Amino acid sequence: MDWKDKVILITGGTGSFGKKFTQTLLAEKQPKKVIIFSRDELKQHEMQMHGFNHPSLRYFIGDVRDRERLLRAMHGVDIVVHAAALKQVPACEYNPMEAIKTNIMGTANVLEAALDAGVQKVMTISTDKAVSPANLYGATKLAAEKLTIQSNAYAAGTATRYSCVRYGNVVGSRGSVVPLFLKQRESGTVTITDDRMTRFWLSLEQGVRFVIECIEQMEGGEVFVPKIPSTKVIDLARAIVPHATINIIGIRPGEKLHEDLISNDEARHTIELEKMYVIQPAEAIWFGYSWKEKGKLLPDEYHYSSDNNTEWLDLNGIKEFVAPFEELFKQGKLEG
């Protein structure tokens, strides 16, 4: 796929993912135009002040809750990457309707506006929290996934195609536990909720590159899941704060011991490739089914969980992941 004649719109474009995605696109793909769509004028201003002032960049102030504004922003757009979301679990629990309005209704607005504007490809960014959700954030992301994939049924007679990327925790992104542990290092005492807890991990760059690869390959209807390592949260704490005093504070409401990226039910129509899994549509009513010829089916009762993973990060592996954020933290540039 040639990106040079493409116009790309990124919802939530001022976030950790949006900035890295934009930076990578401009440096390596040279698209015709990249539109940053977000609701915070200050973050857009700060993004420009930090070097995001390429001639191909445009900044649109708008909220995904506003369908008319989305439709205006998508005029002439070829590819939409939908990364806007309320993602802080406690905030979503305390403000449930706000999470629903942004993560579910906002996603519906993005999908409908893209269809009306004749966008070619829409990629929704999802999370492991969407699999068998234990909190409202995960439930809203599950709904967003379902809306995205099923939108292909409405778009089958047009050029618009919809897919999702689903992955685990991004090291150092906004909401990551890494900045918290780096801050707690000053006292030598680290708080974790449960010493059995495991999580999937990948770097922001890995996430961005995976999304780019999936946009290039998508047919519509797929949920793409990368093969990524797991880590024990207690090992993450020890890698960041060696010889730390570990304070177990108890699991929080809506928090899981282990996260899932593919459920048992999804595994029945999932294809395994060398570096990723492709969850095909549950119903063969439109497209997205040619993947079965490119990989292999998963065994019965398979599920992809952070505790049954075959790839794990040891302490040295974790330190390599965290190292780039050490200097950012010292400079006060690491987002918590």
C-alpha positions in Angstrom: 0.0 0.0 0.0 1.3 3.4 -1.0 0.7 6.0 1.8 2.0 9.0 -0.2 -1.4 9.9 -1.8 -3.4 9.1 1.4 -5.1 11.5 3.8 -5.2 10.1 7.4 -7.3 11.2 10.3 -6.4 10.2 13.9 -9.0 10.6 16.6 -7.4 11.2 19.9 -4.4 12.3 18.0 -2.7 14.2 20.8 -2.4 11.1 23.0 0.7 8.9 23.4 -0.3 6.6 20.5 -1.5 9.4 18.3 1.8 11.4 18.6 4.0 8.3 18.0 1.8 7.2 15.1 2.0 10.6 13.5 5.7 10.8 14.0 6.3 7.4 12.4 4.0 8.1 9.5 5.6 11.4 8.6 9.1 10.0 8.9 8.6 6.8 7.0 5.4 6.9 4.9 5.2 10.6 3.8 1.4 10.7 3.5 -0.4 13.5 1.7 -2.0 14.8 4.9 -2.4 13.8 8.5 -5.3 15.3 10.5 -5.1 15.4 14.3 -8.7 15.3 15.6 -9.0 15.9 19.4 -11.0 18.0 21.8 -8.2 19.7 23.8 -6.8 22.9 22.2 -4.0 23.1 24.8 -2.7 19.6 23.9 -2.9 20.5 20.2 -0.9 23.6 20.9 1.7 21.7 23.0 2.0 19.1 20.3 2.8 21.8 17.7 5.3 23.4 20.1 7.1 20.1 20.5 7.9 19.9 16.8 4.7 18.5 15.3 4.4 21.3 12.8 5.1 19.4 9.5 3.5 21.0 6.4 1.3 17.9 6.0 -0.2 18.2 9.5 -3.6 19.7 10.2 -5.3 20.2 13.6 -9.0 19.8 14.0 -10.6 20.6 17.4 -13.6 18.4 17.8 -15.2 15.7 20.0 -16.1 12.2 18.8 -19.4 12.8 20.4 -20.1 15.3 17.7 -21.0 13.4 14.5 -21.4 16.6 12.4 -17.9 17.8 13.3 -16.5 14.3 12.5 -18.2 14.3 9.1 -16.7 17.7 8.3 -13.2 16.6 9.5 -13.4 13.4 7.3 -14.1 15.2 4.1 -11.5 13.8 1.6 -10.0 11.4 4.2 -8.9 7.9 3.1 -7.9 6.3 6.4 -9.2 6.8 9.9 -7.4 5.5 13.0 -9.8 5.7 15.9 -7.8 6.0 19.1 -9.9 8.5 21.1 -11.3 7.0 24.3 -11.8 7.5 28.0 -9.3 4.8 29.3 -8.8 5.4 33.1 -10.6 2.5 34.8 -11.5 4.3 38.0 -12.7 7.4 36.1 -14.9 5.3 33.9 -16.4 3.5 36.9 -17.1 6.8 38.6 -18.5 8.5 35.5 -20.1 5.6 33.6 -22.3 7.6 31.3 -19.3 9.7 30.2 -17.4 6.5 29.3 -20.4 5.3 27.3 -20.9 8.6 25.5 -17.2 8.7 24.4 -16.2 5.0 24.0 -19.5 3.6 22.6 -21.5 6.5 21.1 -18.4 8.3 20.0 -17.2 5.1 18.2 -20.6 4.8 16.5 -20.3 8.4 15.3 -16.8 7.8 13.9 -18.0 4.7 12.0 -21.1 6.3 10.6 -19.3 9.5 9.6 -16.6 7.4 7.9 -19.2 5.6 5.8 -21.0 8.8 4.9 -17.7 10.5 3.9 -16.5 7.6 1.8 -13.4 6.7 3.9 -11.6 3.6 2.6 -10.3 2.1 5.8 -11.2 2.6 9.6 -9.0 1.0 12.2 -10.3 1.1 15.8 -7.7 0.7 18.6 -8.8 -1.7 21.3 -7.4 -3.3 24.4 -7.1 -6.6 26.2 -9.6 -5.2 28.7 -12.3 -5.8 26.1 -12.0 -9.6 26.4 -14.4 -10.9 29.1 -14.5 -7.4 30.6 -14.4 -7.0 34.4 -14.9 -3.2 34.4 -16.9 -0.6 32.5 -13.9 0.6 30.5 -13.5 -3.0 29.1 -17.2 -3.3 28.5 -17.3 0.0 26.5 -14.3 -1.2 24.4 -15.9 -4.5 23.8 -19.0 -2.7 22.5 -16.7 -0.5 20.4 -15.2 -3.6 18.8 -18.6 -5.1 18.1 -19.8 -1.8 16.5 -16.6 -1.6 14.4 -16.7 -5.1 13.0 -20.5 -5.2 12.4 -20.3 -2.0 10.5 -18.9 -4.0 7.6 -22.4 -5.4 7.1 -23.7 -1.8 6.3 -20.6 -1.0 4.3 -20.5 -4.1 2.1 -21.8 -2.3 -0.9 -19.3 0.6 -0.6 -15.5 1.0 -0.5 -15.4 1.5 3.3 -13.9 -1.3 5.5 -13.6 -1.6 9.2 -11.2 -3.6 11.4 -9.7 -3.5 15.0 -6.3 -3.9 16.6 -6.4 -5.3 20.1 -3.3 -5.3 22.3 -2.1 -5.2 25.9 -0.5 -2.6 28.1 1.8 -0.1 26.5 5.0 0.6 28.5 5.2 4.2 29.5 1.9 5.4 27.9 -0.5 7.6 29.7 -2.1 5.5 32.4 0.9 3.0 32.5 2.1 1.8 35.9 5.7 2.6 34.8 5.7 6.3 35.8 4.1 5.3 39.1 6.9 2.8 39.9 9.6 5.3 38.8 8.1 7.9 41.2 7.9 5.4 44.0 11.5 4.5 43.5 12.4 7.7 45.5 10.9 6.2 48.6 12.1 2.6 48.0 8.6 1.3 48.6 6.4 0.1 45.7 2.7 -0.6 45.9 1.2 -3.4 43.8 -2.3 -4.8 44.2 -1.5 -8.6 44.0 1.8 -10.4 43.7 0.2 -13.0 41.4 -0.8 -10.4 38.8 0.4 -10.7 35.2 0.1 -8.4 32.2 0.8 -8.3 28.4 3.4 -5.7 27.5 4.6 -4.0 24.4 6.4 -0.8 23.6 4.6 2.2 22.0 6.7 1.8 18.9 5.7 -1.8 18.6 2.1 -0.9 18.9 2.3 1.8 16.3 4.2 -0.4 13.8 1.7 -3.2 14.3 -1.2 -0.8 13.6 0.5 0.4 10.4 1.1 -3.2 9.2 -2.5 -4.2 10.0 -4.0 -1.2 8.1 -1.9 -2.2 5.1 -3.2 -5.8 5.2 -6.8 -5.4 6.5 -9.7 -6.6 4.3 -12.4 -5.6 6.8 -14.0 -7.5 9.7 -10.8 -8.7 11.4 -9.5 -8.1 15.0 -5.7 -8.2 14.8 -3.9 -9.4 17.9 0.0 -9.2 18.1 2.0 -12.0 19.8 3.6 -10.1 22.7 5.3 -11.1 25.9 3.9 -11.3 29.4 5.4 -10.1 32.6 4.6 -10.5 36.3 3.8 -7.1 37.8 6.0 -7.8 40.8 8.9 -8.5 38.4 8.2 -5.1 36.8 8.3 -3.4 40.2 11.6 -5.2 41.1 13.2 -4.3 37.7 12.4 -0.6 38.2 13.1 -0.5 42.0 15.7 -3.2 42.9 15.5 -4.3 46.5 12.2 -2.5 46.9 9.9 -3.0 49.8 6.8 -4.4 48.2 3.5 -3.2 49.7 0.5 -5.4 48.6 -2.5 -3.2 48.8 -5.2 -5.5 47.4 -6.8 -5.9 44.1 -9.0 -2.9 43.0 -12.6 -3.1 41.8 -12.7 -4.0 38.2 -9.1 -5.3 38.1 -8.2 -8.7 36.9 -5.3 -11.0 38.0 -4.6 -11.8 34.4 -5.6 -10.3 31.1 -6.9 -12.1 28.0 -6.3 -11.2 24.4 -8.3 -14.0 22.8 -11.1 -15.8 24.5 -12.1 -19.5 24.1 -15.1 -18.6 22.0 -13.1 -16.3 19.7 -10.4 -18.9 19.2 -12.7 -21.0 17.2 -12.6 -18.5 14.3 -9.1 -17.2 14.9 -6.1 -17.8 12.5 -2.5 -18.0 13.9 0.3 -16.4 11.8 4.0 -16.1 12.7 3.7 -12.8 14.5 0.0 -12.3 15.2 -3.4 -13.8 15.4 -6.3 -12.7 13.2 -9.8 -13.1 14.7 -12.1 -13.5 11.7 -15.8 -12.4 11.8 -18.1 -14.8 13.6 -20.5 -14.8 10.8 -19.5 -15.3 7.1 -21.8 -12.7 5.7 -19.4 -10.3 3.9 -15.5 -10.6 3.9 -12.4 -11.1 6.0 -12.2 -14.8 5.6 -9.2 -15.3 3.3 -6.8 -15.4 6.3 -7.5 -19.1 6.9 -5.3 -19.8 3.8 -2.4 -17.7 5.2 -2.1 -19.4 8.7 -3.5 -22.2 10.8 -6.5 -22.7 13.0 -6.1 -22.7 16.8 -6.7 -25.9 18.8 -10.0 -26.4 20.7 -10.3 -24.6 24.1 -7.4 -22.3 23.2 -7.2 -18.9 24.9 -4.5 -16.3 24.9 -4.0 -15.1 28.4 -1.1 -13.2 30.1 -0.6 -16.1 32.5 -0.6 -18.9 29.9 1.7 -17.1 27.4 4.7 -18.9 26.0 6.8 -15.7 25.9 7.8 -13.9 29.1 10.0 -11.0 30.0 12.6 -11.7 32.7 14.1 -8.9 34.8 16.7 -8.0 32.1 14.1 -8.0 29.4 11.9 -5.7 31.5 14.8 -3.3 32.1 15.4 -3.0 28.4 11.7 -2.1 27.9 11.8 0.5 30.7 15.2 2.0 29.9 14.0 4.6 27.3 11.6 6.0 29.9 14.2 6.6 32.6 15.5 9.8 31.0 12.1 11.0 30.1 11.0 10.6 33.7 14.0 12.6 34.9 13.2 15.4 32.5 9.5 15.4 33.6 8.3 14.4 30.1 6.9 10.9 30.9 3.1 11.0 31.0 1.5 9.4 34.0 
